[in-house]
Amino acid sequence: MIFYCPACWREVPELIHVCPYCKVDVKRLTLEQDYAQKLIAALDHPEPTTPVRVAWILGVRKETRAIPRLARLVRESDDPYIVEAAVEALGRIGDPTGLEAIRFATQHGAARVREKAQHATILIQRTTSPRPALSTEFGESDSSCAKQ
């Protein structure tokens, strides 16, 4: 099994307390971070399927703390699958602060990323648009619904 430092993501021996590369106290870092922080850090993992899985989890959890890191992935990653996963997560989170990165992804070279960006934009618009009142949703005024 391969072990990685959770700070610099370099390969390390299994039972270390301090990373020999970045000098981070690995034990203290893992104890101090909550689950969401560990997931956000794992978006930088060098094995490419890990950031894809992590982005999905962050999206399902609607983890707004991940938005800046997911947005950076959209702009900086060369892997279209990672970009697609980050865009999908931003859409699932549903916070309008992710829209700028999603709009950036609409110009991506991969069609699958552009399609995911269009879908994510719709998801965010649905969650942030005010819903019409039930009585006016079907074109009726409030007074037409009142009992006479």
Summary of the structure (lengths in Angstrom):
residues: 148
radius of gyration: 20.7
end to end distance: 74.5
largest distance: 79.9
contacts: 421
relative contact order: 0.09
helix: 61%
strand: 4%
